[in-house]
Amino acid sequence: MILCDFPFKGNDVNSISYKVKNCEPNFNYPEFKECSVECVDLIQKMLEKDKNIRLDVAGALKHPWFEGVSKSTIEHKDESVLN
């Protein structure tokens, strides 16, 4: 994903599946220090175990992180048109 790696690691499908269902992701990696607060918040909300709380696709697309990405993409496109 954002870090070009999976949030849960394991030696086989069963160990990864167990971790997805039972473990919390670790956000203490140095790579996360380079991510915005909004980015980490989005990842946490998408990895929520409780399906009633977890963001669905529509909710994820309305998250502030995507707004920032959209605005910067639009600004970049506008600059390329001018040049």
Phi and psi in degrees as a GROMACS rama.xvg file:
@    title "Ramachandran Plot"
@    xaxis  label "Phi"
@    yaxis  label "Psi"
@TYPE xy
-60.6604  -40.1899  ILE-2
-96.0644  6.5767  LEU-3
59.6948  37.3746  CYS-4
-153.815  163.884  ASP-5
-87.1288  148.774  PHE-6
-71.4876  -22.3951  PRO-7
-128.791  135.153  PHE-8
-113.371  153.573  LYS-9
-170.125  170.139  GLY-10
-85.4062  -17.8215  ASN-11
-154.761  173.654  ASP-12
-59.9626  -40.1088  VAL-13
-64.6844  -42.1942  ASN-14
-69.169  -37.603  SER-15
-67.0488  -43.6372  ILE-16
-59.8245  -41.8843  SER-17
-60.8498  -45.9963  TYR-18
-64.6639  -39.9111  LYS-19
-59.9257  -40.8427  VAL-20
-81.3672  -28.0472  LYS-21
-122.527  -13.4867  ASN-22
-113.199  154.385  CYS-23
-91.8355  142.564  GLU-24
-67.1194  151.022  PRO-25
-98.7693  118.611  ASN-26
-103.688  18.6843  PHE-27
-92.6653  6.809  ASN-28
-72.0831  145.966  TYR-29
-56.199  -31.9793  PRO-30
-60.1768  -31.8178  GLU-31
-70.6138  -21.5651  PHE-32
-65.8415  -22.7508  LYS-33
-87.4645  -11.1089  GLU-34
-85.2366  148.175  CYS-35
-70.1672  161.159  SER-36
-59.0624  -39.5813  VAL-37
-64.1342  -38.6646  GLU-38
-63.8927  -48.2502  CYS-39
-63.216  -41.0479  VAL-40
-60.3159  -43.7041  ASP-41
-61.1795  -46.3102  LEU-42
-61.3091  -44.6002  ILE-43
-60.2985  -42.6544  GLN-44
-70.6882  -30.2264  LYS-45
-77.3169  -25.1456  MET-46
-95.914  8.217  LEU-47
-56.0697  133.428  GLU-48
-70.6751  -38.9843  LYS-49
-77.3405  113.294  ASP-50
-64.8039  -20.3892  LYS-51
-76.727  -20.1048  ASN-52
-103.256  -32.5494  ILE-53
-56.8687  141.582  ARG-54
-67.0402  137.08  LEU-55
-89.6502  -179.284  ASP-56
-59.7771  -45.4696  VAL-57
-62.4672  -42.3747  ALA-58
-65.0789  -39.5259  GLY-59
-64.2847  -41.8838  ALA-60
-68.4773  -19.6594  LEU-61
-92.2625  -2.25034  LYS-62
-65.0158  145.853  HIS-63
-55.1134  -28.754  PRO-64
-61.4321  -41.9114  TRP-65
-68.3865  -32.1343  PHE-66
-62.1525  -42.6063  GLU-67
-64.2835  -40.4335  GLY-68
-66.2013  -43.8799  VAL-69
-62.0736  -44.3728  SER-70
-64.2273  -43.5657  LYS-71
-68.3001  -33.9816  SER-72
-66.8721  -42.8274  THR-73
-64.1953  -44.5202  ILE-74
-61.8885  -40.8708  GLU-75
-64.4879  -42.3926  HIS-76
-63.8997  -41.3922  LYS-77
-62.2543  -39.783  ASP-78
-65.1199  -38.9278  GLU-79
-69.4651  -29.2502  SER-80
-68.0162  -37.7469  VAL-81
-72.3646  -27.0333  LEU-82
